[in-house]
């Protein structure tokens, strides 16, 4: 297993038609950017600061051993960068009104399920799930994996 340097490493991930760049935030969250490259040789991570993130995903460390993932460079992740990382949610499976938002700084806030809509759950995606999420994003389609784990809003 490759050693992962969290808090700022840039990686390329090979997609069927291009390469995308992602960056490690805090363990286990990565930030995937809306910036496509035809091949690894054309990637310039200095341009990423001008590109919007498309996904913030919690990932399993096995992603970094995938043959489609390549280390590019490292740039320390600042406190200002960390503020941009959205929280993740936790929801009780029995009492679905019991939800919490967990922030990058370690703080926790109790919330209603409606406040968790569109937020990633606590957990970790493997490499196939990450690629599936990216492909669904660019196709504008719902993702089967995300649909299974997204927040459940109880009927009133």
Helices and strands as residue ranges (DSSP letters): E 9-14, E 19-24, E 29-37, G 40-42, G 45-50, E 53-58, G 61-65, E 69-74, H 79-83, E 88-91, E 99-102, E 108-111, G 113-116, H 127-139, H 144-149
